[in-house]
């Protein structure tokens, strides 16, 4: 028996595949049966399309975010009716703020079962509010609307990819009547040669910076001392680095930017800028590409009233949290075109050389200080993880301390890919996000804290059986380590601080992993051996109180190492 619902869903899936969608993340349920069956049937006949089942909706949603982060293409995310869709919301928010394409497909009861006390029924109309680029609620499938089905499927992909460079999540809410488990009938004909229905809605090229804008930026920075700052979303890293070299400006970048060049980027800028002598010498110009970095002291340094700030952004998101940008400009083509404005006889500044000398002194001091530590330290874990990854590997970094320690202490690497959920800066769904990245076929390492790991422990379900290469490095300090760096650590009574902020959990993380069939290794350099397939967890035990002192000892060691430099005495 065939039904209109089954035919409608098969048509949507056909359009999604025509438009380049290669993955679906599905949480089990009854009302979503027509969608799930259509996705599963297509995965059996289309080698490049894969279906991944997750036991809960939040894990499925963040895995879909990981897929989008890794590929730049939307995955389909499907669930049943009721509160199931509500568990997508955090991931939809992250996809919105990080400009990650995603097709969230919630399924619903038919209209006659709404507002009458029918089970598993909530108001799903515009469930995700303004966090989605596009919302559709086409109603229960009707043969009279058959001619619109392909248009809807194609538009969902086009809207998720974003016209002009603003990708993000979209939401379609589909109502179905019984029966739910029928087979599809003949599909409405599609475009020839397997093309999607709306070929003209595929995203065009991002707008490029104009000659006039380039001239204005060049006039603002020529002949001055400055700094290039690069975060996620920096386009054309090679040109950004070449421009900084030509200007003689230091580069301060996170690993997500692609600008952490071994011989050019300042690795330990956060530690160096904690020195009063350096913090008191802000640059004339700050040229920012992409999103801000995690370092608070860097952002405070750039916030100096006399520093002229150029924010080179894309249309995907306005990122100027300090509201300091004097000039906001389209970054597509900016670094390349600025290079063309630099005269052949231009004399570069000496700022980069001075900062790199300081950075080398800091590097030696930090290495010596960490080597003298008798116990495992969190900065050393971050340094080791980043340094041990093979070329071409992918690192997913959790929020709170891991992303900061990687930014502050991780060695410069341009031959690895670093991803993070920094749109909303949450700690939820990180195991699932890394799983979604690994499901694209990339050998993946996740560096995560213990609280964030436990927050997403539901994503450990069935993880060991997935055909992926995933190493999960968990920094276990029995609580929320980042709070020990905040004023609450000394302004609040110790017992109250532990209850509200320290939040010790007392969980045996190794036993938790083994309960899910995951191989567990103790921390050590050998634990970061080359990828070998499968899923493994590496547990690095640290102490929250000691961790604060370790960071402070590194700052003191760097201060002593650079105390006699020309920079600090000038």
N, C-alpha and C positions, 0 to 999 in steps of 0.2 A: 504494500500500500504506500502511495506517495501522498504527501501533503504540501500545501502551499508554503508552510513554515520551513519544511526541509528544503524545498526548492529555492526559497528566498535565501536561506543561509548558505547553501552551496554556491549560489550566485555571488554573494558577498565575498566568500572565500576565494572564488575564482578571480574576482577583480583584485583582491588583495595580492594574490600571487602574481597576477599580470603586472601589478605596479611595483613588484620587487620585494614584497614581504616574504621573509624566509623562516619565521619562527612564530609559534603561538605558545603562550603560557596559560595553562588552564587549571583552575581549582575545581574539584568535583562538586556536583550538585544535580538536582533534578530539572529545574526549570531551564537550565542552560543546555539541556540535551540536544536540541536541534543544532546549536552552534558547535558544541563539542563533537558531535558525530560528523558534521561537515568538515571540521578542521582535521579530525583523525583520518577521515577518508582521503583527504587531499595529501596528508603526510604519507599515506601508503602508495600513492601514485606519482608523487612529485618528489624526486630525490633531494632537491634543494630546499624543500620545506619540511620543517621539523616541529613536532608537538612535544611540549614538556609539561608533565603533570606535577603539580605541587599540592601538598595536602592542605595548605591554608592560603587564604587570599593575599595576605600581606607578603608572604614569601614569594608567591607568584608575581605580585606586582613589582617588587623590588628586583626580582630576577629579570623582568622585562625592562626595567630601567637599566640594569647592567648590560643587557643586550644592546639597547640603544646607545649607551655610552661607548661601547666597544665598536659598534658598526656604523653609527650615524643613521641607521634605518629603523623604522618603527616595528615593534612586535605587536601581535594581537594579544590582548589580555582578557580572559573571559571568566565569568563566574555566574552563580545562580542568583536568585532574587533574595530580598530581605537585607539583613545586615551584612551579607557577604560583600556587597559592593562598597560598604563603608570602610572595609579594611583595605581597599585600594587607595584611600584618600591621601595618606602620607606619601606614598610613592608618586601619586599624581602631582602633589605639591612639589616634590623634588624634581620631577620631570619638567614642570612648568618653570621653576626658578633656574634650573640648569640647562634649559632649552634642549631637552632630550625627547625625540619623537616617540610617541606611544599611542596605541589605539586601545582604549579601555572600553570593553564591551560588557555591560551589565545586562542581565536578563530579568524579566519582570512578569508578574501576573497580568492577565488581560484586564481591561478597564472595569468590567463588571465585578471583578473581585477586589477592587480597591475601595477603601473606606467602609468596608462591611465586616471587618474583623476576620478576614481570611488569613490563614497562617502564612508566615514567612513573607509578609507584605509590609513595605514601608513606602514613603514617598521618595521615589528615585528620580524624579524630574529635576534636572540640573543639580544632581547630587554633589558635584564637585565645584559648583559655583563658577567664579571667575578664573579658576586655575586651568581651565581647558581653552584651547584655541577655537574649538568648534563643538557644538552639541547638537545631536539629532535624536528625535524620538518618533520614529516613523509609524508607530502604532502596530497593531497585530497585522502580520503579512496578509495582503489581499491581492488576488489576481488582477484586480482593476489597477493596481499600482505597479504591475510587473515591469512596465517600461522605465520605472525610476530606480529599480534595484541596482543596476550596474553604476548608475551615476552616483548613488549613495556610497557604494563600496569604494569607487575611485576617489571621490571627494574626501573621504576619511583619511586616506593615505596622503593625498595632496595637502590637506590642512595640517596633518601631523608633521610633514616634512617642512612646511613653512614657506610661504612665498617671500622671496627676498631675504632669506637667512634667519627666520625666526621659527625654528621648529619647536615642537612641544606636544603635550598630550591632547587628544581629542576623546570625546565620550559619546557612545551611541547606546541608548537604552532600548532594548528590544522586548516587546511583550509577546507572549505565546500562549495559545490555548492548547488543551489536550486534543489529540494525542501528540506526544513529544518525540516519539522514537520511530517515526516513519522514514522512508527513503525519499530522496529527491526525484522529481520528475525532470523532463527536459528543461534545460536552462534557457533563458532568453539569449538570443545570439549576441556575441561580443564583437569587438572590433577585429578586423583581420590581422593576421600575423601575431596574435597573442598580445596586442597592445592594450593598455588600460583604456577605459572608456573616455576619460578626460585627459587626453594627451597634452592639451594646452595648459593644464593646471600644475604640471610638474614644476618644481622650483627653478627659477631662473638664477642667473649669476647675481651675486651680491653687488650692490652698487659700489663703484670704486670712488676713491677720493678724487676730488677735482684738482686741476692745476692751481686754481686760486687758493684752495685750502692748503695745498702743499706749500705754496709761497708764503702763506700767513704763518704756518708752523715754522718754516725755515727762518723767517724773520724773527721769530720769538726765541729761537734757541742758538742761532749762529754766534760764535765768539764767546759763549758763556760756559761756565762749568755746569755739569748736570749729571743725572743718573737715568738709566733706562731700567724700568721696572716691568716685569712680564709675568703674567699669570695665565690661568686657563683661558683659552680663547684667543691667544696671541696667534695671529695668522702670519705665515711666512717667517718662521723663526730664523732661518738663515739670513734673511735680509735685516731682521732686527739686530742680530749679532754683528753683521757687517757694518751697519750704521753706527752702532755703539763703538766698534773698533775704529772707524774712521773719525768719529768725534773725539775719541779718547775718553769716553765716559764709562764708568763701571756699570755692570749688569747685575741687578738683583732680581732673581727669578725663582719661582718654585718649579718643582719637577714636572708639573702638568703643562707648563708653557712650552716645553721643547727648547728652552733657551739656557739650560744649565750646562753650558759648554765647559769642558774640563779646564781649558786654559784661559777662560775669559770671565765666567760668572763668579761673583763673590759668594763663596759657600756659606761663610759664618757671619753674614751681615747682621743677623739678629743679636748674636753675642757681642759683636763689635759695637753696635749702636747702643748697647747698655752702658758703654763707657761715657761719662759726662763730656770728655773732651771731644769726642766724635759726635755725640748727640747735639752739641752746641754749634756744629758746622753744617747746617742744612745746605742743599744744593741750590743753585740759582734757578735751575729748571728740572722738573721731573717729567719725563716722557713715559707715560704708562700705556702698556699694551695689554688688553684683556682685563680679567678680573683682579681685584685686590688680593694681596697675599695674606696669609694667616698672621704674620708677625705684627703684633700691636706696636712694638717700639719702632718698626720701620714706618708704619702708617702715621705714627705721631711725628716722626722726623720729617716726613714729607708734608705734614700739615703746617709747617712753618709759614708765617704770614707773608714772608718775602719770596717764597718759592713759587715760581710760575709753573702751573700744572697743566700739561696737555694730556687729556684722556682720549686715547685712540680706541674706540669701541666698535662693535658691530651692532646691527639693529636687533640682535637677539635679546639684549638686556641692558638697561641703563645701570651702570655700576660706578657710583660716585658717593659712597656712604658718608664721607666726611663733607660732602658738598663743597669741595675745594677746587674743582676743575675750572681753570680760567678759560680753557678752550676745549670743546668736545668735538672730535673729528672722526669721520669714518676711517677705520684702520685698514681696510682692504686696499693694498697698493701703497700705503703711506710710507713704510720703511724703504721700500724699493725706490719710490719716487724722490724721497728725501736724499737718498744716496746720490741720485742724479743731480741734485742741487749743490752738492759739496764741491767746491772748486778743487782742481788738481793740486793747487799750491796751498790748500787749507792746512793750517797748523793745528793738529789735534791738541786737546787739553792733556794734562798729565794726571788727571784724577784717577783714571783706571789703574795706572801703574802703582800709584800710592795705595789704593785700596787692595790691590792684589798682593802687594808686599805685606800689608797688614793681615790679609787673609792667610797667607802662608805662615806667618808667625802664630796666628790663632790656631791653624790646623795642627801645628807641631805641639802647641801647648795643650790642646784638647786631647790629642792622641796620647800624650804622656800622662795626662791626668786620668784618662779612662783606663789606661793600662795599669795604673797604680791602684785601681779600685778592687777590693777583694771579692765583691759580690757582683752579680749581674746588675747592670744599670740600663735604664730605658733609653738614654741617648746612644749607648753602645749597641743596643738591639736595633735601633733604627739605622745606625751606620752600617751594621753588619748586613741587615736585610737588603738595603739598597746596593751595597757594594758586591754582594754575593750573587745577585740576579744575573743570569746569562743574557747576553745581547738579544734583543727582541722580546724579552719577557714583559709581562704586564704586572704591575703592582697596583692593588687597590688599597687605599689608605683610609682608615677610619677617622672620624672627627675626634675632637678633644685633643689629647696629648699625642697620639701617633702622627697625625698630619703635621703638627708643629715640630716634633722631633725629626721627622723626615726633612722638613723644610730647613730646619736650623742646623742639623748635623749630618744629613745624608750626603754622601759624596756626589759630586756633579756627574750626572749620567745623561747623555742625549740618546743613548742606544737602547733605552727601555721606555715603556709607556707607563705613565702614572695616572690613575683615575681616582676620583673621590666624589662623594655626594656632598658638595659644598654649596648647593643652591640654598637649602634650608639649614645646612650645617647640623643636621640631626644625627643621632647615633642609631636610628632604627633601620632595620632591613639590610645591614651591611654584609652579613653572610650570604644573604640571597642575592645582593647586587654582585658580589664576587662570583657567585655561582652562575649568574646570568652571563657575566663576562667569560667565564671558563667554558660555558656551553657554546660559545662561538668558535671553539677550537683553540683558543689562546692559552698556553701554559700560564697560570695565574697564581700570584701570591697575595694574600690578604694580611695586612698588619692591623690588628684590632686590639682594643682594651677589653678587660674582662667584663665590665658592665655592659658594653655594647654587644659583646659576644653573647652574654646571657639574655639580653634584650631580644635577640634574634635566634634563640635556641630552637625555636620551632622549625627553622630552616635546616636544622641538622637531620630532620626526618627524611629517610631514604637518600640522604646525600651520598653515603658511601657507595651506593649502587649506580650513581650517574657516571656516564662515560666521559669524565673530565680529568684534567690535571690541575689540582688545586691544593696549595699549601696554605694553611691558616696559622699564622703566628699570633698567639694570644699573649699579651702582656698582662700577667695576673698579679695585681697588687691588692687584691681583696677589697675593691671599692672604687670610688670615683676619684682617681688620682689628680685630675686637673683642679679640683676644688682646693687642694692643699696649697696651691699657688695664689689663691684669691684672698682678699682681706678677711673673709669669713673664718679662715683657718686660725686667726689670732684674735678676732673681735668677738667670736662666739665661744661660749663655754665648751671645753673639750667633749664632754658627753653629748651635748646638743649638736655640736659639729658632726660627730660620728653618726648620729641618728639621721640628721637632715642632709648632710653633704658627703661625709665619708662613705656611708652606706655599705658597710662590709656585708658580704653575701655568704661567706663560709662554704661555698660550693666547691666540690672536688671536680675541677674542669676536666681533668684527664678521665675520671670515671664517667662523666657525662658524655664525653666523646666516644669512649669505648662502648657505652650503652647503645650508641648508634652505629657501631661497627666501624668506627673511624680509627685508623692507626694513630698512635700518640707517640711523640718523641720529646725527650727533654731538650731544653735550649742548649745550643752550642754551635760553633761554626759548621760542624759536620751535619747538623740538622738542616742546613740550607744547601745541601748537595743538589746537583743538577736535577731538574724535573724528571720524574720517572713514571708519570701517569698515576691515576687514582687520586684519592683524597687523604690528606694527612694533617694532623694538628701538631704544632710545636708550642709548648707551654714554657714561657719565660717568667719565672717568679721574681718579683721585685718587692720593694718596700715603699709605701707611699711617703712616709716621713723622710726616709733616706733619699728618696728621689728629689725632693726639694733641695736638700743640701748638695746633692750631686750637681744639679744645675747651677747652684750658686758657686760651687767650687770651680766649675768650668769658667764661669764669668770672672772669678778672681784670677784664675790662671791666665786667661787671655789678657786681662788688665796688666798683669805683671809682664807678660811677654811683649806687649806693645808700648810699655811705659816710656821707653827711650827712643821711639821712632820719630822721624822727622815730622810725620803728620800730627802727632799729639803734642809736639813741642812748638809747632809753627803758629 
